[in-house]
Amino acid sequence: MRSCQYHDVRTTLTLEDDLAARLRVEAARSGVSFKQAVNQVLRTGLAARSQKKPAKKFKVRAFDTGIRPGISFDCASRLLDEIEGPMHR
């Protein structure tokens, strides 16, 4: 049985200024090095992305609104005229 070993990979990463500042704050708040803060934030973000549940299907349930036949919802002002009369404005 082979054991799995992880090795540090040294790479250059260009961070935008706002992200670097937030990572520095997180490192200071957590009492860890900048490198450790970057690794922790990346692990947390990747774990959260992999744990997302698929969204439930959206279902539209129709029901009788009780509106009289012949009333159209296509024009709101005409509908208001029909329901409330021309003085609704």
Secondary structure, 3 states (H helix, E strand, C coil): CCCCCCCCCCCCCCCCHHHHHHHHHHHHHHCCCHHHHHHHHHHHHHHHHHCCCCCCCCCCCCCCCCCCCCCCCCCHHHHHHHHHCHHHC
